[in-house]
């Protein structure tokens, strides 16, 4: 009898009623999905804080208007002949449709549904591994609270961005490889993944770990199946509008020098926020301690352990991977906890308590949505009022904008105010331009670098963070510019007419 069947026995008190039979064995799913969905929904404003959301929606609008994928950027004046590799075109179209018909609420609800699917998959995988429902409940609930990394906003991983597709498909691939049944469906799902986000490359480490361990075990049937799945996924990659050029887009992201200056690609300790990161650190320390304590434990599948350790190390090296550590560690941690939890936690009364709590969570969902709906908006870094001023006064200017407002500027002005740079980085902008820009993003002003960039790109306006007093002194005090406009977060400096 597997763990789910054991969990769902009627136990003390006789046969359950009709409603109990309907939810028989599903109480843990109801509890986890309901309460974690409430948590994700309550963080809806944080999910919308991703700086790139603006250009993603604008890109979706552009694709729908033209009926094709653009390969040249229409919004920036600094592209030259650089080709634009939009690796997330399908997600952009979905976001555009949702925004048109349901506003930002529709995009947040999509995130919540993806998060709930991740919770359900991890719960199923944990129960199928033989862990008790109590242990699975503890580990899945904790891991799914932590993997979005909301304390490190805007570098969050259940956010209104194409990255949510990678989080979802990574869990689906992981779950299907564990089941060892639907491996032939992975190439079909890869067709979707490759058109939603450039993180599709993560499919190959996941399949590779399962394939390698099957080889070590001389499990030739599963080795063959995983190899076929990997080959099928490789072929599926080319079912996209970019064709083989999709690798150019991926390589423009992976290993590019710009990563050293983007928060999510920097080490975990750079993004660590205290006290917000303490629960995540405690989770990782607990995982390490239990892994070392029960390192020779045979009942724990080797594949989840290898993936958890792999992404823990990668997450310390680059913050974006720490979310996958939380996900892949749920099964080994649940099986470790299973040894430590007392037997009474698997009694019938706990199952009934989960059912009651899950129903309460379901009732909280609409109330939570009503509570947060008014706060669902893009970050205030560049407000609609700021954009209105720029549309009125800067449509013919060459504006040197701060990186973080580039996507918002594209969304709010729809290209009427051309941008200098934005979060698309090397997938849209030449390397020389990015190197020039990086010389400017320092608190202390490098006057020679600023003069060079202003002259080279014929800049006549600068849109920068309001609190950068050194820049104000340089432009206004020493170069004779004028501070034309000051918003809540940004200031616009323009050249004085001669």
C-alpha positions as CSV (number, residue, x, y, z in Angstrom):
1,X,0.0,0.0,0.0
2,X,1.5,3.3,-1.0
3,X,1.7,6.4,1.2
4,X,-1.3,8.1,-0.4
5,X,-3.5,5.0,0.1
6,X,-2.3,4.6,3.6
7,X,-3.0,8.2,4.4
8,X,-6.5,8.1,3.0
9,X,-7.8,5.1,5.0
10,X,-10.9,5.9,7.0
11,X,-9.2,5.2,10.3
12,X,-11.1,5.6,13.6
13,X,-14.7,6.6,13.4
14,X,-16.1,4.4,10.6
15,X,-16.7,5.3,7.0
16,X,-16.6,8.9,5.9
17,X,-19.7,10.7,4.6
18,X,-20.4,11.6,1.0
19,X,-18.4,14.8,1.1
20,X,-15.6,13.0,2.9
21,X,-15.6,10.4,0.2
22,X,-15.3,13.1,-2.5
23,X,-12.1,14.4,-1.0
24,X,-10.9,11.1,0.2
25,X,-7.1,11.1,0.2
26,X,-6.9,14.7,-1.2
27,X,-7.0,16.6,2.0
28,X,-3.2,17.4,1.8
29,X,-3.6,18.7,-1.7
30,X,-6.5,20.9,-0.7
31,X,-4.7,22.3,2.3
32,X,-1.3,23.0,0.6
33,X,-2.8,24.4,-2.6
34,X,-5.3,26.6,-0.9
35,X,-3.0,28.2,1.7
36,X,0.0,28.6,-0.6
37,X,-2.3,30.2,-3.2
38,X,-3.5,32.6,-0.6
39,X,0.2,33.4,0.2
40,X,1.0,33.9,-3.5
41,X,-2.0,36.0,-4.2
42,X,-1.3,38.2,-1.2
43,X,2.1,38.9,-2.7
44,X,0.6,39.9,-6.0
45,X,2.0,43.5,-5.9
46,X,5.5,42.0,-5.3
47,X,5.1,39.7,-8.4
48,X,4.4,42.8,-10.5
49,X,7.6,44.5,-9.3
50,X,9.7,42.8,-11.9
51,X,11.4,45.6,-13.9
52,X,11.0,43.8,-17.3
53,X,7.3,43.2,-17.1
54,X,6.6,46.5,-19.0
55,X,8.6,45.5,-22.1
56,X,7.2,42.0,-22.1
57,X,3.6,43.3,-22.3
58,X,4.6,45.8,-25.0
59,X,6.3,43.0,-26.9
60,X,3.2,40.9,-26.8
61,X,1.2,43.9,-28.0
62,X,3.6,44.4,-30.9
63,X,3.5,40.7,-31.9
64,X,-0.3,40.7,-31.9
65,X,-0.5,43.9,-33.9
66,X,2.0,42.8,-36.6
67,X,1.1,39.1,-36.6
68,X,4.7,38.1,-36.6
69,X,7.8,38.0,-34.3
70,X,9.9,41.2,-34.7
71,X,13.6,40.6,-35.1
72,X,14.5,44.3,-34.9
73,X,13.7,46.3,-31.9
74,X,11.4,49.3,-32.5
75,X,11.9,51.1,-29.2
76,X,15.6,51.9,-28.8
77,X,17.8,54.3,-30.7
78,X,21.0,52.5,-29.7
79,X,20.6,49.1,-31.5
80,X,22.5,49.6,-34.6
81,X,22.2,46.4,-36.7
82,X,21.8,44.2,-33.6
83,X,19.2,41.4,-34.0
84,X,16.7,41.1,-31.2
85,X,16.3,37.5,-29.9
86,X,13.0,37.5,-28.0
87,X,13.2,34.1,-26.2
88,X,9.9,34.7,-24.4
89,X,7.6,35.7,-27.3
90,X,4.8,33.3,-26.4
91,X,4.7,34.4,-22.8
92,X,4.7,38.0,-23.9
93,X,1.6,37.3,-26.1
94,X,-0.1,35.6,-23.2
95,X,0.7,38.5,-20.9
96,X,-0.6,41.0,-23.5
97,X,-3.9,39.1,-23.9
98,X,-4.4,38.8,-20.1
99,X,-3.6,42.5,-19.6
100,X,-6.0,43.6,-22.3
101,X,-8.9,41.6,-20.9
102,X,-8.2,41.4,-17.1
103,X,-5.5,43.9,-16.4
104,X,-2.7,43.1,-14.0
105,X,-5.0,40.9,-12.0
106,X,-5.1,38.4,-14.9
107,X,-1.3,38.2,-15.0
108,X,-1.1,37.7,-11.2
109,X,-3.8,35.0,-11.3
110,X,-1.8,33.2,-14.0
111,X,1.2,33.3,-11.6
112,X,-1.0,31.9,-8.8
113,X,-2.2,29.1,-11.0
114,X,1.4,28.2,-11.9
115,X,2.4,28.3,-8.3
116,X,-0.6,26.0,-7.3
117,X,0.4,23.5,-10.1
118,X,4.0,23.4,-8.7
119,X,2.6,22.7,-5.2
120,X,0.4,19.9,-6.5
121,X,3.2,18.3,-8.5
122,X,5.6,18.4,-5.5
123,X,3.0,17.0,-3.2
124,X,2.3,14.1,-5.6
125,X,6.0,13.4,-6.0
126,X,6.5,13.5,-2.2
127,X,3.6,11.1,-1.4
128,X,4.7,8.8,-4.3
129,X,8.2,8.5,-2.8
130,X,6.7,6.9,0.3
131,X,7.0,9.8,2.7
132,X,4.1,10.3,5.2
133,X,1.5,13.0,4.5
134,X,2.7,14.9,7.5
135,X,6.3,15.0,6.3
136,X,5.3,15.9,2.8
137,X,3.0,18.7,4.1
138,X,5.8,20.2,6.2
139,X,8.5,20.1,3.4
140,X,6.3,21.2,0.5
141,X,4.7,24.0,2.5
142,X,8.1,25.3,3.6
143,X,9.8,24.9,0.2
144,X,6.9,26.6,-1.6
145,X,6.9,29.5,0.8
146,X,10.6,30.0,0.2
147,X,11.3,29.3,-3.5
148,X,9.6,32.6,-4.7
149,X,12.3,34.5,-2.7
150,X,9.9,37.4,-2.2
151,X,12.2,39.0,0.3
152,X,14.8,39.6,-2.5
153,X,12.4,41.6,-4.8
154,X,12.5,42.3,-7.7
155,X,14.6,39.1,-8.1
156,X,11.6,36.8,-7.3
157,X,10.9,33.5,-8.9
158,X,7.1,33.3,-8.8
159,X,6.8,36.7,-10.5
160,X,5.0,38.2,-13.5
161,X,7.8,37.3,-15.9
162,X,8.6,34.4,-18.3
163,X,10.8,32.8,-15.6
164,X,7.6,31.3,-14.1
165,X,7.4,29.1,-17.2
166,X,10.8,27.7,-16.4
167,X,9.9,27.1,-12.7
168,X,6.7,25.3,-13.8
169,X,8.3,23.1,-16.5
170,X,11.3,22.3,-14.4
171,X,9.0,20.8,-11.8
172,X,6.9,19.0,-14.4
173,X,10.0,17.4,-16.0
174,X,11.3,16.5,-12.6
175,X,8.0,14.9,-11.6
176,X,7.6,13.0,-14.9
177,X,11.1,11.7,-14.7
178,X,10.4,10.4,-11.2
179,X,7.3,8.7,-12.4
180,X,9.2,7.0,-15.2
181,X,6.0,6.6,-17.3
182,X,5.2,9.7,-19.4
183,X,8.8,10.4,-20.6
184,X,7.6,10.4,-24.2
185,X,5.5,13.5,-23.4
186,X,8.6,15.6,-22.4
187,X,9.5,16.6,-26.0
188,X,5.9,17.8,-26.6
189,X,6.1,19.9,-23.4
190,X,9.5,21.1,-24.6
191,X,7.9,22.8,-27.6
192,X,5.9,25.0,-25.2
193,X,8.8,25.6,-22.9
194,X,11.3,26.7,-25.6
195,X,8.8,29.4,-26.8
196,X,8.0,30.7,-23.4
197,X,11.4,31.3,-21.8
198,X,15.1,30.8,-22.5
199,X,15.4,28.7,-19.3
200,X,14.4,25.7,-21.3
201,X,18.1,24.6,-21.2
202,X,17.5,23.4,-17.6
203,X,15.6,20.4,-19.0
204,X,18.9,18.8,-20.0
205,X,20.5,18.8,-16.5
206,X,17.3,17.3,-15.1
207,X,17.0,14.6,-17.7
208,X,20.8,14.1,-17.6
209,X,20.9,13.3,-13.9
210,X,18.1,10.7,-14.3
211,X,19.9,9.3,-17.3
212,X,23.3,9.1,-15.6
213,X,22.0,7.4,-12.5
214,X,20.0,4.9,-14.6
215,X,23.3,4.1,-16.4
216,X,25.1,3.6,-13.0
217,X,22.4,1.2,-11.9
218,X,22.5,-0.6,-15.3
219,X,18.8,0.1,-15.6
220,X,18.8,-0.2,-19.4
221,X,15.1,0.4,-19.9
222,X,15.0,3.7,-18.1
223,X,18.4,4.7,-19.5
224,X,17.0,4.2,-23.0
225,X,13.8,6.1,-22.2
226,X,15.7,9.1,-20.7
227,X,18.1,9.1,-23.7
228,X,15.1,9.1,-26.1
229,X,13.4,11.9,-24.1
230,X,16.6,14.0,-24.2
231,X,17.0,13.5,-28.0
232,X,13.4,14.4,-28.5
233,X,13.7,17.5,-26.4
234,X,16.8,18.6,-28.4
235,X,14.8,18.2,-31.6
236,X,11.8,20.1,-30.1
237,X,14.0,23.1,-29.4
238,X,14.0,24.0,-33.1
239,X,10.2,24.3,-33.2
240,X,10.4,28.1,-32.7
241,X,10.4,31.2,-34.8
242,X,14.1,31.8,-34.3
243,X,15.1,28.3,-35.6
244,X,18.7,27.4,-34.8
245,X,19.4,31.1,-33.9
246,X,17.7,30.4,-30.6
247,X,21.1,29.3,-29.4
248,X,22.5,32.7,-30.2
249,X,19.8,34.2,-28.0
250,X,20.6,31.7,-25.2
251,X,24.4,32.3,-25.4
252,X,23.7,36.1,-25.3
253,X,22.4,35.4,-21.8
254,X,24.4,32.6,-20.4
255,X,28.0,33.4,-19.6
256,X,27.7,37.0,-20.9
257,X,29.8,39.7,-19.1
258,X,26.6,41.6,-18.3
259,X,25.5,38.9,-15.8
260,X,28.0,40.2,-13.3
261,X,25.9,43.4,-13.0
262,X,22.4,41.8,-12.9
263,X,21.3,40.9,-9.4
264,X,19.7,37.5,-10.1
265,X,23.0,36.3,-11.7
266,X,25.1,37.4,-8.8
267,X,26.0,35.1,-5.8
268,X,23.4,34.3,-3.1
269,X,25.2,36.3,-0.5
270,X,24.9,39.5,-2.7
271,X,21.1,39.1,-2.7
272,X,20.7,37.9,0.9
273,X,18.4,40.1,2.9
274,X,18.3,40.0,6.7
275,X,16.1,39.0,8.5
276,X,14.1,38.0,5.4
277,X,16.6,35.3,4.3
278,X,16.9,33.6,7.7
279,X,14.1,31.1,7.0
280,X,15.8,30.0,3.7
281,X,19.2,29.7,5.3
282,X,17.7,27.6,8.2
283,X,16.0,25.4,5.6
284,X,19.3,24.8,3.7
285,X,21.2,24.1,6.9
286,X,18.5,21.6,8.0
287,X,18.7,19.9,4.6
288,X,22.5,19.7,4.8
289,X,22.5,18.4,8.4
290,X,19.9,15.7,7.7
291,X,21.7,14.7,4.5
292,X,25.0,14.2,6.4
293,X,23.3,12.5,9.2
294,X,21.5,10.0,7.0
295,X,24.0,10.0,4.1
296,X,23.9,6.2,3.7
297,X,20.1,6.0,3.7
298,X,19.0,3.7,0.9
299,X,15.2,4.4,0.8
300,X,15.9,8.0,-0.5
301,X,16.0,8.2,-4.3
302,X,19.4,9.3,-5.5
303,X,18.2,11.5,-8.3
304,X,16.4,14.1,-6.1
305,X,19.4,14.2,-3.8
306,X,21.9,14.9,-6.6
307,X,19.6,17.6,-8.1
308,X,19.2,19.2,-4.7
309,X,22.9,19.3,-4.0
310,X,23.7,20.5,-7.5
311,X,21.3,23.4,-7.4
312,X,22.3,24.3,-3.8
313,X,25.9,24.8,-5.0
314,X,24.7,26.6,-8.2
315,X,22.4,28.8,-6.0
316,X,25.2,29.9,-3.8
317,X,27.2,30.8,-7.0
318,X,24.2,32.5,-8.8
319,X,21.1,33.5,-6.8
320,X,18.6,32.5,-9.6
321,X,19.3,28.8,-9.0
322,X,18.5,28.8,-5.3
323,X,14.8,28.6,-6.0
324,X,15.4,25.2,-7.7
325,X,17.2,23.9,-4.6
326,X,14.1,24.5,-2.6
327,X,12.0,22.6,-5.1
328,X,14.3,19.6,-5.7
329,X,15.1,19.2,-2.0
330,X,11.5,18.5,-1.0
331,X,11.6,14.7,-1.5
332,X,14.8,13.9,0.3
333,X,13.9,16.3,3.1
334,X,10.4,14.7,3.5
335,X,11.9,11.2,3.7
336,X,14.4,12.4,6.3
337,X,11.6,14.0,8.4
338,X,9.6,10.9,8.0
339,X,12.2,9.1,10.3
340,X,11.9,11.8,12.9
341,X,8.2,12.5,13.1
342,X,6.1,10.6,15.8
343,X,3.7,7.9,14.5
344,X,0.6,9.8,15.9
345,X,1.0,12.5,13.2
346,X,-0.5,10.0,10.7
347,X,-3.7,9.5,12.6
348,X,-7.1,10.2,11.1
349,X,-7.8,13.3,13.1
350,X,-4.9,15.1,11.4
351,X,-6.4,14.3,8.0
352,X,-9.7,15.9,9.1
353,X,-7.9,18.9,10.4
354,X,-6.2,19.4,7.0
355,X,-9.6,19.2,5.3
356,X,-11.1,21.8,7.6
357,X,-8.0,24.1,7.2
358,X,-8.1,23.6,3.4
359,X,-11.7,24.7,3.2
360,X,-10.9,27.8,5.2
361,X,-8.0,28.5,2.8
362,X,-10.4,28.2,-0.2
363,X,-12.8,30.7,1.4
364,X,-9.8,33.1,2.0
365,X,-8.8,33.2,-1.7
366,X,-11.6,35.5,-3.0
367,X,-11.2,37.7,0.1
368,X,-7.5,38.0,-0.5
369,X,-8.0,38.9,-4.1
370,X,-10.4,41.7,-3.2
371,X,-7.9,42.9,-0.7
372,X,-4.9,43.2,-3.0
373,X,-6.6,44.0,-6.3
374,X,-6.4,47.8,-5.9
375,X,-2.6,47.5,-5.3
376,X,-1.9,45.5,-8.4
377,X,0.1,47.9,-10.6
378,X,3.6,48.3,-12.1
379,X,6.3,49.7,-9.8
380,X,6.1,53.5,-9.1
381,X,9.7,54.0,-10.2
382,X,8.3,55.5,-13.4
383,X,4.7,56.7,-12.9
384,X,2.2,57.5,-15.6
385,X,2.6,61.2,-14.7
386,X,6.4,60.9,-15.4
387,X,5.7,59.2,-18.7
388,X,3.2,61.9,-19.6
389,X,5.9,64.6,-19.1
390,X,8.3,62.6,-21.2
391,X,5.8,62.1,-24.0
392,X,5.1,65.9,-24.0
393,X,8.7,67.0,-24.0
394,X,11.2,64.2,-24.9
395,X,9.8,62.4,-28.0
396,X,12.5,63.8,-30.2
397,X,15.3,63.6,-27.5
398,X,18.0,61.0,-27.2
399,X,17.4,60.0,-23.6
400,X,20.0,58.2,-21.6
401,X,17.8,56.3,-19.2
402,X,18.6,54.2,-16.1
403,X,18.5,50.4,-16.8
404,X,15.7,49.8,-14.3
405,X,13.2,52.1,-15.9
406,X,13.9,51.0,-19.5
407,X,11.1,48.4,-19.5
408,X,8.7,50.8,-17.8
409,X,9.5,53.5,-20.3
410,X,8.7,51.2,-23.2
411,X,5.4,50.2,-21.7
412,X,4.2,53.6,-20.7
413,X,5.3,55.5,-23.9
414,X,4.9,52.6,-26.4
415,X,8.1,53.7,-28.1
416,X,7.3,57.4,-28.5
417,X,10.3,58.1,-26.2
418,X,13.1,55.9,-27.5
419,X,15.2,54.2,-24.9
420,X,18.9,53.9,-24.4
421,X,18.9,50.5,-22.7
422,X,16.6,48.1,-20.7
423,X,16.6,44.7,-19.2
424,X,16.7,42.8,-22.5
425,X,20.5,43.3,-22.2
426,X,22.6,41.2,-24.6
427,X,19.6,39.7,-26.4
428,X,18.8,43.1,-27.9
429,X,21.8,45.5,-27.4
430,X,25.3,45.5,-28.8
431,X,28.2,44.5,-26.4
432,X,29.9,47.9,-26.9
433,X,26.8,49.8,-25.8
434,X,26.5,47.6,-22.7
435,X,30.2,48.1,-21.8
436,X,29.7,51.9,-22.2
437,X,26.6,51.9,-20.0
438,X,28.3,49.8,-17.2
439,X,30.9,52.5,-16.8
440,X,28.1,54.9,-15.7
441,X,26.4,52.8,-13.1
442,X,28.6,53.9,-10.2
443,X,27.8,56.1,-7.2
444,X,30.9,58.1,-7.8
445,X,30.8,59.8,-11.2
446,X,33.5,59.0,-13.8
447,X,33.3,62.3,-15.6
448,X,35.4,61.1,-18.6
449,X,33.1,58.1,-19.1
450,X,29.9,60.2,-18.9
451,X,31.4,62.8,-21.3
452,X,32.4,60.0,-23.7
453,X,28.9,58.3,-23.7
454,X,27.1,61.7,-24.0
455,X,29.2,62.6,-27.0
456,X,29.3,59.2,-28.7
457,X,25.5,58.6,-28.6
458,X,24.6,62.4,-28.9
459,X,22.7,62.3,-25.7
460,X,20.6,65.4,-24.9
461,X,18.6,64.2,-21.9
462,X,19.3,61.9,-19.0
463,X,16.6,60.1,-17.0
464,X,18.2,58.9,-13.8
465,X,17.5,58.0,-10.2
466,X,16.4,61.1,-8.3
467,X,18.7,60.6,-5.3
468,X,21.9,60.5,-7.2
469,X,23.3,63.8,-6.0
470,X,26.7,63.3,-7.5
471,X,25.2,63.1,-11.0
472,X,23.1,66.2,-10.3
473,X,26.3,68.1,-9.3
474,X,28.1,66.8,-12.4
475,X,25.4,67.6,-15.0
476,X,23.9,70.8,-13.5
477,X,26.9,72.2,-11.6
478,X,29.8,71.3,-13.9
479,X,28.3,70.8,-17.4
480,X,25.6,73.4,-17.3
481,X,22.6,71.1,-17.8
482,X,19.1,71.8,-16.4
483,X,17.0,69.6,-14.1
484,X,13.8,69.9,-16.1
485,X,11.6,67.5,-14.2
486,X,11.6,65.6,-10.9
487,X,9.2,62.8,-10.1
488,X,8.9,60.6,-7.0
489,X,11.9,58.4,-8.0
490,X,13.4,59.8,-11.2
491,X,14.8,63.1,-12.5
492,X,15.1,64.3,-16.0
493,X,18.2,66.4,-17.0
494,X,18.4,68.2,-20.3
495,X,21.0,70.1,-22.2
496,X,20.7,73.9,-21.9
497,X,20.0,75.5,-25.3
498,X,22.9,77.7,-26.5
